[in-house]
Amino acid sequence: MSKKKPVTFRPFKAPRYSYEKLRICRRCGRYTALGEERCTRCGRASLTPVEKQAVSIAGRKMHTRLLLILLLTLASVYFGQSLLQMALSGAGGIVIAGLVYYTQRKVRQNENLYALNELMGRNIFRIKEDLELNRQEAVSVLRENDVLAYEKLREISILLRGDRISRQRVALLHGFQLRKDMSLELEQLLLKDFEPLLAEYIGEIAKVRPDLIKDRTLRYVKNYEVQILEMDKGLAILTVVAGAAVRLKRYALLYSGLIGRYVQELPKDRFLRLSRLIAANPYEPWNGLDAKVAEIRELKYRWDPEV
């Protein structure tokens, strides 16, 4: 069995909006989700966030509108047939320009969002291609530096979703020692089908970060319970996940069947938590879990004053 190695990840915080991770090269138009200083295509230090690029595009459009109004105003003044007509044309143009300027300032945020949506929508296929190049770049450094490869894949996965990149991340995480103080994820890594490495990872997470065991993970475990149970450490994985599920009353109720099948194996602290949860909510629909807990309490903890 390969020994897991201790690692340290760089601090990571997922952005509020996925597009905040995306940058574009102002020179060649290449997109990237990685943090390189220079564009890997043209070599220029001209990478800028797509949001900033969209703001720039929206600003240019607004300036173009104002410039067009001013040019039309100058033309109307130039071709005016009298001094009064020229003055009225100039005044009217200035008023219109002022109104347009004021209106544009009021709707600037909407203009920026529209420009961002248009920029990304128009280049969606190019963005996907460039993100795939990012993924290949991350994989290419795997042998030399698996931690760096994982960190790159973690950055890319904010924008590039799917089982392929999730499997690669899970495979890398399988070789690392997981700690409570690490920046770990789980629901973002869940796959559509069964993967033994993912099941093992879920078991590790349930030990070090039980707060990450949530609805989607519990549904995944429930759906592939049979396959997990067939694994060498399947029973241990299911037991520790069941123990993590009793953290919240809602999970204990929703997954009472799953918990009930492994309640006999729960460590004392998790069993005590479940026992107290049921005692505090005796009229909830426990689907027989309360009876199993009472039976185990009588058999295993009859003389234990804590239980």
C-alpha positions as a Markdown table, in Angstrom:
| # | Residue | x | y | z |
|---|---|---|---|---|
| 1 | Met | 0.0 | 0.0 | 0.0 |
| 2 | Ser | 1.4 | 3.4 | -1.0 |
| 3 | Lys | 2.2 | 5.8 | 1.8 |
| 4 | Lys | 0.4 | 9.1 | 1.7 |
| 5 | Lys | 2.6 | 12.1 | 1.9 |
| 6 | Pro | 2.1 | 15.2 | 4.0 |
| 7 | Val | 1.6 | 18.3 | 1.9 |
| 8 | Thr | 0.7 | 21.9 | 2.3 |
| 9 | Phe | -1.6 | 23.7 | -0.1 |
| 10 | Arg | -1.5 | 27.4 | -0.9 |
| 11 | Pro | -4.5 | 29.3 | 0.6 |
| 12 | Phe | -7.5 | 29.1 | -1.7 |
| 13 | Lys | -10.8 | 30.8 | -1.6 |
| 14 | Ala | -13.4 | 30.2 | -4.3 |
| 15 | Pro | -14.6 | 33.5 | -5.8 |
| 16 | Arg | -18.2 | 34.6 | -5.4 |
| 17 | Tyr | -18.7 | 34.4 | -9.2 |
| 18 | Ser | -16.9 | 31.8 | -11.3 |
| 19 | Tyr | -15.9 | 34.4 | -14.0 |
| 20 | Glu | -13.8 | 36.2 | -11.5 |
| 21 | Lys | -11.1 | 33.5 | -12.0 |
| 22 | Leu | -11.0 | 34.1 | -15.7 |
| 23 | Arg | -8.5 | 36.4 | -17.4 |
| 24 | Ile | -7.9 | 37.4 | -21.0 |
| 25 | Cys | -4.8 | 38.5 | -22.8 |
| 26 | Arg | -5.3 | 41.9 | -24.3 |
| 27 | Arg | -2.8 | 41.1 | -27.0 |
| 28 | Cys | -3.8 | 37.7 | -28.4 |
| 29 | Gly | -7.2 | 37.1 | -26.8 |
| 30 | Arg | -6.2 | 33.9 | -25.0 |
| 31 | Tyr | -8.1 | 33.0 | -21.8 |
| 32 | Thr | -6.7 | 31.4 | -18.7 |
| 33 | Ala | -7.9 | 30.5 | -15.2 |
| 34 | Leu | -4.3 | 30.1 | -13.9 |
| 35 | Gly | -2.3 | 32.7 | -12.1 |
| 36 | Glu | 0.6 | 33.1 | -14.5 |
| 37 | Glu | 2.1 | 36.6 | -14.9 |
| 38 | Arg | 2.6 | 36.3 | -18.7 |
| 39 | Cys | 0.4 | 34.9 | -21.4 |
| 40 | Thr | 1.8 | 31.5 | -22.4 |
| 41 | Arg | 0.7 | 32.1 | -26.0 |
| 42 | Cys | 2.3 | 35.5 | -26.8 |
| 43 | Gly | 4.6 | 35.9 | -23.9 |
| 44 | Arg | 3.3 | 39.4 | -23.1 |
| 45 | Ala | 2.4 | 40.6 | -19.5 |
| 46 | Ser | -1.0 | 41.6 | -20.7 |
| 47 | Leu | -3.4 | 39.4 | -18.8 |
| 48 | Thr | -6.4 | 41.1 | -17.3 |
| 49 | Pro | -9.6 | 39.9 | -15.6 |
| 50 | Val | -12.4 | 39.4 | -18.0 |
| 51 | Glu | -14.6 | 41.7 | -15.8 |
| 52 | Lys | -12.1 | 44.5 | -16.2 |
| 53 | Gln | -11.9 | 43.9 | -20.0 |
| 54 | Ala | -15.7 | 44.0 | -20.1 |
| 55 | Val | -15.7 | 47.3 | -18.2 |
| 56 | Ser | -13.2 | 48.7 | -20.8 |
| 57 | Ile | -15.4 | 47.6 | -23.7 |
| 58 | Ala | -18.5 | 49.1 | -22.2 |
| 59 | Gly | -16.6 | 52.3 | -21.5 |
| 60 | Arg | -15.4 | 52.5 | -25.1 |
| 61 | Lys | -19.0 | 52.0 | -26.4 |
| 62 | Met | -20.2 | 54.8 | -24.1 |
| 63 | His | -17.5 | 57.1 | -25.3 |
| 64 | Thr | -18.3 | 56.3 | -28.9 |
| 65 | Arg | -22.0 | 57.2 | -28.4 |
| 66 | Leu | -21.0 | 60.6 | -26.9 |
| 67 | Leu | -18.5 | 61.2 | -29.6 |
| 68 | Leu | -21.1 | 60.5 | -32.3 |
| 69 | Ile | -23.5 | 62.9 | -30.7 |
| 70 | Leu | -20.8 | 65.6 | -30.5 |
| 71 | Leu | -19.9 | 65.0 | -34.2 |
| 72 | Leu | -23.5 | 65.3 | -35.2 |
| 73 | Thr | -23.8 | 68.4 | -33.1 |
| 74 | Leu | -20.8 | 70.0 | -34.8 |
| 75 | Ala | -22.1 | 69.0 | -38.2 |
| 76 | Ser | -25.5 | 70.6 | -37.5 |
| 77 | Val | -23.8 | 73.8 | -36.3 |
| 78 | Tyr | -21.6 | 73.9 | -39.3 |
| 79 | Phe | -24.4 | 73.4 | -41.8 |
| 80 | Gly | -26.7 | 75.8 | -39.9 |
| 81 | Gln | -28.3 | 78.4 | -42.3 |
| 82 | Ser | -28.4 | 81.1 | -39.7 |
| 83 | Leu | -26.8 | 82.1 | -36.4 |
| 84 | Leu | -30.0 | 81.2 | -34.5 |
| 85 | Gln | -30.2 | 77.8 | -36.1 |
| 86 | Met | -26.5 | 77.2 | -35.3 |
| 87 | Ala | -27.0 | 78.2 | -31.7 |
| 88 | Leu | -30.1 | 76.1 | -31.3 |
| 89 | Ser | -28.3 | 73.1 | -32.9 |
| 90 | Gly | -25.3 | 73.5 | -30.6 |
| 91 | Ala | -27.4 | 73.9 | -27.5 |
| 92 | Gly | -29.6 | 71.0 | -28.4 |
| 93 | Gly | -26.6 | 68.8 | -29.1 |
| 94 | Ile | -25.1 | 69.7 | -25.7 |
| 95 | Val | -28.3 | 69.0 | -23.9 |
| 96 | Ile | -28.7 | 65.6 | -25.6 |
| 97 | Ala | -25.0 | 64.8 | -24.9 |
| 98 | Gly | -25.5 | 65.7 | -21.3 |
| 99 | Leu | -28.7 | 63.6 | -21.0 |
| 100 | Val | -26.9 | 60.6 | -22.6 |
| 101 | Tyr | -23.9 | 61.0 | -20.3 |
| 102 | Tyr | -26.1 | 61.2 | -17.2 |
| 103 | Thr | -28.2 | 58.2 | -18.4 |
| 104 | Gln | -25.0 | 56.2 | -19.1 |
| 105 | Arg | -23.6 | 56.9 | -15.7 |
| 106 | Lys | -26.9 | 55.7 | -14.1 |
| 107 | Val | -26.9 | 52.4 | -16.1 |
| 108 | Arg | -23.1 | 51.9 | -16.1 |
| 109 | Gln | -23.3 | 48.7 | -14.0 |
| 110 | Asn | -25.9 | 47.2 | -16.3 |
| 111 | Glu | -23.8 | 48.1 | -19.3 |
| 112 | Asn | -20.7 | 46.4 | -17.7 |
| 113 | Leu | -22.7 | 43.2 | -17.1 |
| 114 | Tyr | -24.1 | 43.3 | -20.6 |
| 115 | Ala | -20.6 | 43.7 | -22.0 |
| 116 | Leu | -19.3 | 40.8 | -19.8 |
| 117 | Asn | -22.1 | 38.6 | -20.9 |
| 118 | Glu | -21.6 | 39.4 | -24.6 |
| 119 | Leu | -17.8 | 39.0 | -24.3 |
| 120 | Met | -18.1 | 35.5 | -22.7 |
| 121 | Gly | -21.0 | 34.4 | -24.8 |
| 122 | Arg | -19.3 | 35.3 | -28.0 |
| 123 | Asn | -16.2 | 33.5 | -27.1 |
| 124 | Ile | -17.6 | 30.5 | -25.1 |
| 125 | Phe | -16.0 | 27.9 | -27.3 |
| 126 | Arg | -12.6 | 29.6 | -27.3 |
| 127 | Ile | -12.9 | 29.8 | -23.5 |
| 128 | Lys | -13.5 | 26.1 | -23.2 |
| 129 | Glu | -10.6 | 25.3 | -25.5 |
| 130 | Asp | -8.2 | 27.5 | -23.5 |
| 131 | Leu | -9.4 | 26.1 | -20.2 |
| 132 | Glu | -8.7 | 22.6 | -21.6 |
| 133 | Leu | -5.2 | 23.8 | -22.4 |
| 134 | Asn | -4.9 | 24.9 | -18.8 |
| 135 | Arg | -6.0 | 21.5 | -17.7 |
| 136 | Gln | -3.4 | 19.8 | -19.9 |
| 137 | Glu | -0.8 | 22.2 | -18.6 |
| 138 | Ala | -1.7 | 21.2 | -15.0 |
| 139 | Val | -1.5 | 17.5 | -15.8 |
| 140 | Ser | 1.9 | 18.0 | -17.5 |
| 141 | Val | 3.6 | 19.0 | -14.2 |
| 142 | Leu | 2.1 | 16.1 | -12.3 |
| 143 | Arg | 5.2 | 13.9 | -12.2 |
| 144 | Glu | 7.5 | 16.8 | -11.1 |
| 145 | Asn | 5.1 | 18.4 | -8.6 |
| 146 | Asp | 1.8 | 16.7 | -7.8 |
| 147 | Val | 0.9 | 19.4 | -5.3 |
| 148 | Leu | 1.3 | 22.1 | -7.9 |
| 149 | Ala | -0.7 | 20.0 | -10.4 |
| 150 | Tyr | -3.5 | 19.7 | -7.9 |
| 151 | Glu | -3.5 | 23.4 | -7.1 |
| 152 | Lys | -3.7 | 24.2 | -10.8 |
| 153 | Leu | -6.6 | 21.8 | -11.3 |
| 154 | Arg | -8.3 | 23.3 | -8.3 |
| 155 | Glu | -8.1 | 26.8 | -9.9 |
| 156 | Ile | -9.3 | 25.5 | -13.3 |
| 157 | Ser | -12.2 | 23.6 | -11.8 |
| 158 | Ile | -13.9 | 26.8 | -10.8 |
| 159 | Leu | -14.7 | 27.3 | -14.5 |
| 160 | Leu | -14.1 | 23.9 | -16.1 |
| 161 | Arg | -16.6 | 21.4 | -14.6 |
| 162 | Gly | -17.1 | 17.7 | -15.2 |
| 163 | Asp | -16.1 | 14.2 | -14.1 |
| 164 | Arg | -12.8 | 14.3 | -16.0 |
| 165 | Ile | -11.2 | 17.0 | -14.0 |
| 166 | Ser | -12.9 | 15.8 | -10.7 |
| 167 | Arg | -11.4 | 12.3 | -11.2 |
| 168 | Gln | -7.9 | 13.8 | -11.7 |
| 169 | Arg | -8.3 | 15.9 | -8.5 |
| 170 | Val | -9.5 | 12.9 | -6.5 |
| 171 | Ala | -6.7 | 10.8 | -7.8 |
| 172 | Leu | -4.1 | 13.4 | -6.7 |
| 173 | Leu | -5.8 | 13.9 | -3.3 |
| 174 | His | -5.6 | 10.1 | -2.7 |
| 175 | Gly | -1.9 | 10.4 | -2.4 |
| 176 | Phe | -1.9 | 13.2 | 0.2 |
| 177 | Gln | -2.4 | 13.1 | 4.0 |
| 178 | Leu | -5.5 | 15.1 | 4.7 |
| 179 | Arg | -5.6 | 17.4 | 7.7 |
| 180 | Lys | -8.3 | 19.4 | 9.3 |
| 181 | Asp | -6.5 | 22.7 | 8.7 |
| 182 | Met | -6.3 | 22.1 | 4.9 |
| 183 | Ser | -8.5 | 23.8 | 2.4 |
| 184 | Leu | -10.5 | 20.8 | 1.4 |
| 185 | Glu | -13.6 | 20.3 | -0.9 |
| 186 | Leu | -16.0 | 17.5 | -1.3 |
| 187 | Glu | -19.3 | 18.2 | -3.1 |
| 188 | Gln | -17.4 | 19.8 | -6.0 |
| 189 | Leu | -15.6 | 16.5 | -6.5 |
| 190 | Leu | -18.7 | 14.2 | -6.6 |
| 191 | Leu | -19.0 | 12.1 | -9.7 |
| 192 | Lys | -22.0 | 10.8 | -11.7 |
| 193 | Asp | -20.9 | 7.2 | -11.3 |
| 194 | Phe | -19.1 | 5.1 | -8.7 |
| 195 | Glu | -15.4 | 5.6 | -8.1 |
| 196 | Pro | -13.5 | 3.7 | -5.3 |
| 197 | Leu | -10.9 | 6.5 | -4.9 |
| 198 | Leu | -13.8 | 9.0 | -4.3 |
| 199 | Ala | -15.4 | 6.6 | -1.8 |
| 200 | Glu | -12.1 | 6.5 | 0.1 |
| 201 | Tyr | -11.7 | 10.2 | 0.0 |
| 202 | Ile | -15.2 | 10.6 | 1.4 |
| 203 | Gly | -14.2 | 8.3 | 4.2 |
| 204 | Glu | -11.1 | 10.4 | 4.9 |
| 205 | Ile | -13.1 | 13.7 | 4.8 |
| 206 | Ala | -15.7 | 12.2 | 7.2 |
| 207 | Lys | -12.8 | 11.8 | 9.7 |
| 208 | Val | -11.0 | 15.1 | 9.4 |
| 209 | Arg | -13.8 | 17.4 | 8.2 |
| 210 | Pro | -17.2 | 15.9 | 9.0 |
| 211 | Asp | -18.8 | 19.3 | 8.4 |
| 212 | Leu | -18.2 | 18.7 | 4.7 |
| 213 | Ile | -20.5 | 15.7 | 4.7 |
| 214 | Lys | -23.7 | 17.2 | 3.3 |
| 215 | Asp | -26.8 | 16.2 | 1.4 |
| 216 | Arg | -25.2 | 15.5 | -2.0 |
| 217 | Thr | -22.4 | 13.4 | -0.4 |
| 218 | Leu | -24.9 | 11.4 | 1.6 |
| 219 | Arg | -27.0 | 10.7 | -1.5 |
| 220 | Tyr | -23.9 | 9.6 | -3.3 |
| 221 | Val | -22.9 | 7.2 | -0.5 |
| 222 | Lys | -26.5 | 5.9 | -0.3 |
| 223 | Asn | -26.7 | 5.3 | -4.0 |
| 224 | Tyr | -23.4 | 3.4 | -4.1 |
| 225 | Glu | -23.7 | 1.8 | -0.7 |
| 226 | Val | -23.5 | -1.8 | -2.1 |
| 227 | Gln | -20.3 | -1.0 | -4.2 |
| 228 | Ile | -18.7 | 0.8 | -1.2 |
| 229 | Leu | -19.5 | -2.2 | 1.1 |
| 230 | Glu | -17.6 | -4.5 | -1.3 |
| 231 | Met | -14.4 | -2.5 | -0.9 |
| 232 | Asp | -11.7 | -3.6 | 1.5 |
| 233 | Lys | -12.5 | -0.8 | 3.9 |
| 234 | Gly | -16.0 | -0.3 | 2.8 |
| 235 | Leu | -17.6 | -1.0 | 6.2 |
| 236 | Ala | -15.3 | 1.5 | 7.9 |
| 237 | Ile | -16.1 | 4.2 | 5.2 |
| 238 | Leu | -19.9 | 3.7 | 5.6 |
| 239 | Thr | -19.6 | 3.7 | 9.4 |
| 240 | Val | -17.6 | 7.0 | 9.5 |
| 241 | Val | -20.0 | 8.6 | 7.1 |
| 242 | Ala | -23.0 | 7.5 | 9.2 |
| 243 | Gly | -21.2 | 9.0 | 12.2 |
| 244 | Ala | -20.7 | 12.3 | 10.4 |
| 245 | Ala | -24.4 | 12.3 | 9.4 |
| 246 | Val | -25.6 | 12.3 | 13.0 |
| 247 | Arg | -24.0 | 15.8 | 13.3 |
| 248 | Leu | -27.3 | 17.3 | 12.2 |
| 249 | Lys | -30.9 | 16.3 | 13.1 |
| 250 | Arg | -32.0 | 16.8 | 9.5 |
| 251 | Tyr | -29.4 | 14.4 | 8.1 |
| 252 | Ala | -30.2 | 11.9 | 10.9 |
| 253 | Leu | -33.8 | 11.9 | 9.9 |
| 254 | Leu | -33.3 | 11.9 | 6.1 |
| 255 | Tyr | -30.7 | 9.1 | 6.2 |
| 256 | Ser | -32.0 | 7.1 | 9.2 |
| 257 | Gly | -32.0 | 4.0 | 7.1 |
| 258 | Leu | -28.4 | 4.3 | 6.1 |
| 259 | Ile | -27.4 | 5.2 | 9.7 |
| 260 | Gly | -29.4 | 2.3 | 11.1 |
| 261 | Arg | -27.5 | -0.2 | 9.0 |
| 262 | Tyr | -24.2 | 0.9 | 10.6 |
| 263 | Val | -25.3 | 2.2 | 14.0 |
| 264 | Gln | -23.9 | -1.0 | 15.6 |
| 265 | Glu | -20.4 | 0.1 | 14.4 |
| 266 | Leu | -20.6 | 3.7 | 15.5 |
| 267 | Pro | -17.9 | 4.8 | 18.0 |
| 268 | Lys | -19.2 | 5.8 | 21.4 |
| 269 | Asp | -19.2 | 9.5 | 20.9 |
| 270 | Arg | -21.2 | 9.3 | 17.7 |
| 271 | Phe | -23.6 | 6.8 | 19.3 |
| 272 | Leu | -24.0 | 9.1 | 22.2 |
| 273 | Arg | -24.7 | 12.0 | 19.9 |
| 274 | Leu | -27.4 | 10.0 | 18.1 |
| 275 | Ser | -28.9 | 8.7 | 21.3 |
| 276 | Arg | -29.3 | 12.2 | 22.7 |
| 277 | Leu | -30.7 | 13.5 | 19.4 |
| 278 | Ile | -33.4 | 10.8 | 19.4 |
| 279 | Ala | -34.1 | 11.4 | 23.1 |
| 280 | Ala | -34.6 | 15.1 | 22.5 |
| 281 | Asn | -36.9 | 14.5 | 19.5 |
| 282 | Pro | -38.9 | 11.3 | 20.4 |
| 283 | Tyr | -41.9 | 12.1 | 18.2 |
| 284 | Glu | -39.9 | 12.5 | 14.9 |
| 285 | Pro | -40.2 | 9.8 | 12.3 |
| 286 | Trp | -37.0 | 7.8 | 13.0 |
| 287 | Asn | -38.1 | 4.9 | 10.9 |
| 288 | Gly | -37.0 | 2.3 | 13.4 |
| 289 | Leu | -33.7 | 4.0 | 14.1 |
| 290 | Asp | -34.8 | 4.8 | 17.7 |
| 291 | Ala | -35.6 | 1.2 | 18.4 |
| 292 | Lys | -32.2 | 0.1 | 17.1 |
| 293 | Val | -30.5 | 2.7 | 19.3 |
| 294 | Ala | -32.5 | 1.6 | 22.3 |
| 295 | Glu | -31.5 | -2.1 | 21.7 |
| 296 | Ile | -27.8 | -1.3 | 21.2 |
| 297 | Arg | -27.8 | 0.9 | 24.3 |
| 298 | Glu | -29.2 | -2.0 | 26.3 |
| 299 | Leu | -26.7 | -4.5 | 24.9 |
| 300 | Lys | -23.5 | -2.4 | 24.8 |
| 301 | Tyr | -23.9 | 0.5 | 27.1 |
| 302 | Arg | -26.2 | -0.8 | 29.8 |
| 303 | Trp | -23.8 | 0.0 | 32.6 |
| 304 | Asp | -22.4 | 3.2 | 31.0 |
| 305 | Pro | -23.6 | 6.2 | 32.9 |
| 306 | Glu | -22.8 | 8.6 | 30.0 |
| 307 | Val | -25.2 | 6.7 | 27.7 |
